[in-house]
């Protein structure tokens, strides 16, 4: 029987707050094909057994986070990219039951989930996971992405963050206030609001948020425990400048925030093999319709076709491997670890990983990259379960 701890002790026990200098996460594993707009034959297909296999491999290796994408419709009717997906709250509840160590996230778009609904969902999954739960909050352009689907209000970019200010303020009260309360604000008018039981973690489960605009970064600095950011792959000076800027904003509010980045990973015994696989999925089998949809550039396939072969290859590597503002990490285990050491030196606290084939690539990371990160002092030893082979 697992020991149940509650309150602030439960929150501090969340693996997101462990002592590893560079924390790791698996991103987008609830999506068919993952995060890469590719038609590669070996890409992971969506099925519940495959999701559980990926989660348990990450869990058994001491990886800290398992984070879904929230998507509610097809991006392009002629492409399967992100079309098939599991809903992130029920997905998180089930993954929590299938794992023992990892922190399981949901991804919550503020226009979809009223605070009273989000509060109850959060408490439920936090209890199921015994305090291994966190929320990736999406605001910013969420309303535009959901236009015509969920009846979201018509708000501008900056106004969504004002909406999210009230949203998180109400949630904080629902998660901690012992009594029922009324709330009257610009966007919400609640009578008799209350949520029971409270989350296991107090004063609340961890919050993660992404934002590159000033208003987005300031929202994250005020409310988040972890923040996604992005910078050009390999530009360590730009990464450090971005991290320092985010920490400086958090300091203005008397807070500290972890800074995370996301990545697309290919690891092979030799650099040649890694680059060949990058070209296989990103160039030879690029899903051009998906890329054009992501970039809102409908004539992109024709533009790319007109480019010289070498230029086209470099563009597709960046667009496919680097989609969703990913760091492109391709090479041998030693090369990847060198890049991760530089990310850590630049101040990055955590790295989310995406793959084309989650089972195969994550297995290589577990068996060949994580031990080198321990040797480099970025991660402490973890009693791995014998779940990964290869």
Secondary structure by P-SEA (a helix, b strand, c coil): cbbbbccaaaaaaccccccccccccccccccccccccccccccccccaaaaaaaaaaaaaacccbbbbbbbcccccccccccccccccaaaaaaaaaacccbbbbbbbccccccaaaaaaaaaaaaaaacccbbbbccccccccccccccccccccaaaaaaaaaaaaaaaaaaaccccccccccccccccccccccccccccccbbbbccccaaaaaaaaacccbbbbbccccaaaaaaaaaaaaaaaaaaacbbbbbbbbbbbbbcccaaaaaaaaaaccccccaaaaaaaaacccaaaaaaaaccaaaaaaaaaaaaccccccccccccaaaaaaaaaaaaaacccbbbbbcccaaaaaaaaacccaaaaaaacccccccccccccc
